[in-house]
């Protein structure tokens, strides 16, 4: 979600730069356009990656310790994201009781 929001800032900055840096625009605006472009990109990066809450979906079979977070325990978080956990009803019930969104992927081994 953060990367998508950052893309919106980049798109807006690019649009502003293209509108303000055309050859028929006043020279002051043409000189000012790159600075506005950089300021919008910088503000967007700050907002998206430092201000916006981290809503990364995590997976963990270890309910007792709670799900890992990227900031608190990056190593455990990386392992949990890369792992596919077998379906267990007790884990599903615990996540649903916490009000978390749960995605279950069903596959078949023919």
Secondary structure, DSSP 8 states (H G I E B T S, - for coil): -HHHHHHHHHHHHHHHHHHHSSTTS-HHHHHHHHHHHHHHHHHHHHIIIIIS--------S-TTT----TTT-HHHHHHHHH------HHHHHHHHHTT-----------
